[in-house]
Amino acid sequence: MNFDKIKFNNLEKPKINGLNIVIDTGLTIEALKNTLSDYGKYIDFIKIGWGLSLITPKLKQKIEICNKFNIPVFFGGTLFEYMHVKNLFAEYIKWLKDIGINHLEISDGTIQIKEKLKLNYIEEARAKGFVVFSEIGKKSPEDIGSPVGWLNQISNEFEAGSNYVILEGRESGTAGIYRSNGEIRSGLVSDIINQFDKKFDRLIFESPNKSSQVYLIKNYGANVNLSNINNNDILPLVSLRQGLRSDTFDQ
């Protein structure tokens, strides 16, 4: 049987869109090795969730494994917020450089940071050579923010130098761009994409479950950037992007 007519799209790295960002919520060393050995070709970044990096026993070994597979690592924005509260930002970015991390997430999902100060953090991180992921949205399902507020914040953070803007969804898919019941805030997402259509490749949607992945792929295309992907879900996600599953068969 001849399958020459079958063509898969956007699988070669490095990619400018269709990014798959896997969240490490406590993977063992062996689980990380196995995940990257089998599916590393489909993973663009590994994010070690929230503040886990400070208590991960074999952190340097994890970073080395990811480096072996040419997959950049960054740490959850909650760790940045922790360092901000402790007044340790300068020490934090020095530590990141010392352990070979060149990507930094800056967020204000758990705490309140004055907008100007957050923008200053973004500018400083870029000046020190980091690839910056800034995150918009709160982790509390009750703190949804107005669409205008989201749009203004995204615009300001891009202007300050963010390479990518992450749209909050948590690892549960129940906050930020999602309602507490997991339903996507479709009007907000549509407003964001319409206003920042020319920066679509620099928007990253936290999408931790199949239903949100299907929605975003069906409505905004197979090359939408997705984050907070469970390591067990990377191959199913690729199948959704390629129309190899019923949910997106007609893509």
C-alpha positions as CSV (number, residue, x, y, z in Angstrom):
1,M,0.0,0.0,0.0
2,N,1.3,3.4,-1.0
3,F,0.9,6.2,1.6
4,D,2.9,8.9,-0.3
5,K,-0.2,11.1,-0.6
6,I,-0.4,11.4,3.2
7,K,1.3,14.7,4.3
8,F,1.6,15.8,7.9
9,N,1.9,19.5,8.6
10,N,4.1,21.5,10.9
11,L,6.0,18.7,12.7
12,E,9.5,19.9,12.1
13,K,11.3,21.9,14.7
14,P,12.0,24.7,15.4
15,K,8.5,25.9,14.7
16,I,7.0,29.4,14.7
17,N,3.5,28.2,15.7
18,G,1.6,25.0,16.7
19,L,3.8,25.0,19.8
20,N,3.3,22.1,22.3
21,I,4.3,23.0,25.8
22,V,4.3,20.1,28.2
23,I,3.9,20.8,31.9
24,D,6.0,18.8,34.4
25,T,4.0,18.5,37.6
26,G,6.4,16.1,39.3
27,L,7.7,13.7,36.6
28,T,10.3,11.2,37.8
29,I,13.6,11.2,36.0
30,E,12.7,8.0,34.2
31,A,9.3,9.2,33.2
32,L,10.8,12.4,31.7
33,K,13.4,10.3,29.8
34,N,10.7,8.0,28.5
35,T,8.5,10.9,27.5
36,L,11.2,12.7,25.6
37,S,12.7,9.5,24.1
38,D,9.3,8.6,22.6
39,Y,7.7,12.0,21.9
40,G,10.4,14.6,22.2
41,K,10.0,15.4,18.4
42,Y,6.6,16.7,19.2
43,I,7.5,18.8,22.3
44,D,8.7,22.4,21.9
45,F,9.1,23.3,25.6
46,I,9.0,21.7,29.0
47,K,7.5,23.9,31.8
48,I,8.2,22.8,35.4
49,G,5.0,23.8,37.0
50,W,4.3,26.6,39.6
51,G,7.1,26.7,42.2
52,L,8.2,23.0,41.9
53,S,11.7,23.9,40.7
54,L,12.8,24.9,44.1
55,I,12.0,21.5,45.6
56,T,12.7,19.2,42.6
57,P,15.4,16.8,43.9
58,K,17.1,16.2,40.6
59,L,16.5,19.6,38.9
60,K,19.8,19.9,37.2
61,Q,19.5,16.3,35.9
62,K,16.1,17.1,34.4
63,I,17.5,20.2,32.7
64,E,20.3,18.1,31.3
65,I,17.9,15.5,29.9
66,C,15.9,18.2,28.2
67,N,19.0,19.8,26.8
68,K,20.0,16.5,25.3
69,F,16.8,16.5,23.3
70,N,17.1,20.2,22.4
71,I,14.0,21.1,24.3
72,P,14.1,24.4,26.3
73,V,13.0,24.4,29.9
74,F,11.3,27.2,31.9
75,F,9.7,27.5,35.3
76,G,6.1,28.3,36.2
77,G,5.2,32.0,36.7
78,T,4.2,31.3,40.3
79,L,7.9,30.9,41.1
80,F,8.6,34.4,39.7
81,E,5.8,35.7,41.9
82,Y,7.3,34.0,44.9
83,M,10.7,35.6,44.2
84,H,9.0,39.0,43.7
85,V,7.3,38.7,47.2
86,K,10.7,37.7,48.7
87,N,12.4,40.6,46.9
88,L,14.8,38.1,45.3
89,F,14.3,38.8,41.6
90,A,17.9,39.7,40.9
91,E,19.1,36.5,42.7
92,Y,16.5,34.5,40.8
93,I,17.6,35.5,37.3
94,K,21.2,35.0,38.3
95,W,20.3,31.5,39.5
96,L,18.5,30.8,36.2
97,K,21.5,31.8,34.2
98,D,23.8,29.7,36.5
99,I,21.7,26.5,35.8
100,G,21.4,27.1,32.1
101,I,17.8,28.4,31.9
102,N,17.3,31.1,29.3
103,H,13.5,31.3,29.3
104,L,11.5,33.1,32.0
105,E,7.8,33.3,32.8
106,I,6.6,36.5,34.4
107,S,3.0,36.5,35.8
108,D,0.7,38.0,38.3
109,G,-1.9,35.2,38.5
110,T,-1.7,34.7,42.3
111,I,-0.7,38.1,43.6
112,Q,-1.3,41.7,42.6
113,I,1.7,43.5,40.9
114,K,1.4,47.0,39.7
115,E,1.3,47.1,36.0
116,K,4.3,49.4,35.6
117,L,6.4,47.1,37.8
118,K,5.5,44.0,35.9
119,L,6.4,45.7,32.6
120,N,9.7,46.7,34.2
121,Y,10.4,43.1,35.0
122,I,9.7,42.1,31.4
123,E,12.0,44.8,30.1
124,E,14.8,43.8,32.5
125,A,14.5,40.1,31.7
126,R,14.7,40.8,27.9
127,A,17.7,43.1,28.5
128,K,19.5,40.3,30.3
129,G,18.9,38.0,27.3
130,F,15.9,35.9,28.4
131,V,13.2,34.7,26.2
132,V,10.2,36.1,28.1
133,F,6.8,34.4,28.5
134,S,4.4,36.8,30.2
135,E,1.2,35.5,31.5
136,I,-2.2,37.3,31.6
137,G,-5.1,36.3,33.8
138,K,-5.7,35.3,37.4
139,K,-5.8,31.8,38.9
140,S,-9.0,32.5,40.9
141,P,-12.1,31.6,38.9
142,E,-13.9,34.6,40.4
143,D,-11.3,37.1,39.2
144,I,-12.1,37.1,35.5
145,G,-11.1,40.6,34.5
146,S,-12.8,42.6,31.7
147,P,-12.1,41.9,28.1
148,V,-10.8,45.5,27.7
149,G,-8.4,44.9,30.6
150,W,-7.1,41.7,29.0
151,L,-6.6,43.4,25.6
152,N,-4.8,46.4,27.2
153,Q,-2.5,44.2,29.3
154,I,-1.6,42.0,26.4
155,S,-0.7,45.0,24.2
156,N,1.4,46.6,27.0
157,E,3.3,43.4,27.7
158,F,4.1,42.8,24.0
159,E,5.3,46.4,23.8
160,A,7.5,45.9,26.9
161,G,9.2,43.0,25.1
162,S,7.4,39.8,25.8
163,N,8.3,37.2,23.3
164,Y,5.1,35.3,24.0
165,V,2.0,36.0,26.0
166,I,0.4,33.1,27.8
167,L,-3.3,33.2,28.4
168,E,-4.1,31.7,31.9
169,G,-6.1,28.5,32.2
170,R,-4.3,26.8,35.0
171,E,-3.5,23.1,34.9
172,S,-7.2,22.4,35.6
173,G,-8.8,24.5,32.9
174,T,-11.1,26.3,35.3
175,A,-9.7,29.9,35.5
176,G,-8.5,32.7,33.2
177,I,-9.9,32.1,29.7
178,Y,-12.1,29.4,31.2
179,R,-15.1,29.6,33.4
180,S,-15.1,27.7,36.7
181,N,-17.0,24.8,35.1
182,G,-14.4,24.5,32.4
183,E,-16.3,26.2,29.6
184,I,-14.1,28.4,27.5
185,R,-14.8,32.2,27.5
186,S,-15.3,32.2,23.8
187,G,-16.1,35.9,23.5
188,L,-12.9,36.8,25.3
189,V,-10.8,34.5,23.3
190,S,-12.3,35.7,20.0
191,D,-11.7,39.4,21.0
192,I,-8.0,38.5,21.8
193,I,-7.4,36.7,18.5
194,N,-9.2,39.4,16.5
195,Q,-7.1,42.2,18.0
196,F,-3.8,40.4,17.9
197,D,-4.2,38.4,14.7
198,K,-0.8,39.6,13.5
199,K,0.7,38.3,16.7
200,F,-1.2,35.0,16.7
201,D,2.0,33.0,16.6
202,R,3.1,34.7,19.9
203,L,-0.1,33.9,21.8
204,I,-0.1,30.7,23.9
205,F,-3.3,29.3,25.2
206,E,-3.2,27.1,28.4
207,S,-5.2,24.1,27.3
208,P,-4.9,21.2,29.8
209,N,-7.6,18.9,28.5
210,K,-9.0,17.4,25.4
211,S,-12.2,19.6,25.2
212,S,-10.3,22.8,25.3
213,Q,-7.8,21.6,22.8
214,V,-10.5,20.5,20.4
215,Y,-12.3,23.9,20.7
216,L,-9.1,25.9,20.0
217,I,-8.0,23.7,17.1
218,K,-11.5,23.6,15.5
219,N,-12.0,27.4,15.9
220,Y,-8.5,28.8,15.4
221,G,-6.6,26.1,13.4
222,A,-4.2,23.3,13.9
223,N,-1.3,25.7,14.5
224,V,-2.6,27.4,17.6
225,N,0.0,27.4,20.4
226,L,-1.0,25.3,23.4
227,S,0.4,24.9,26.9
228,N,-0.1,22.9,30.1
229,I,-0.2,19.7,28.1
230,N,0.1,16.6,30.3
231,N,3.0,14.4,29.2
232,N,0.5,11.5,28.6
233,D,-1.5,13.7,26.2
234,I,1.1,14.8,23.8
235,L,0.5,12.1,21.1
236,P,-3.3,12.5,21.3
237,L,-2.8,16.3,20.9
238,V,-0.7,15.8,17.8
239,S,-3.4,13.5,16.4
240,L,-5.9,16.2,17.0
241,R,-3.7,18.7,15.1
242,Q,-3.3,16.3,12.2
243,G,-7.0,15.4,11.9
244,L,-6.4,11.8,13.0
245,R,-9.1,11.8,15.6
246,S,-12.8,12.1,15.1
247,D,-13.1,15.4,16.9
248,T,-11.0,17.2,14.3
249,F,-11.3,14.8,11.4
250,D,-12.7,17.5,9.1
251,Q,-9.9,20.0,9.8
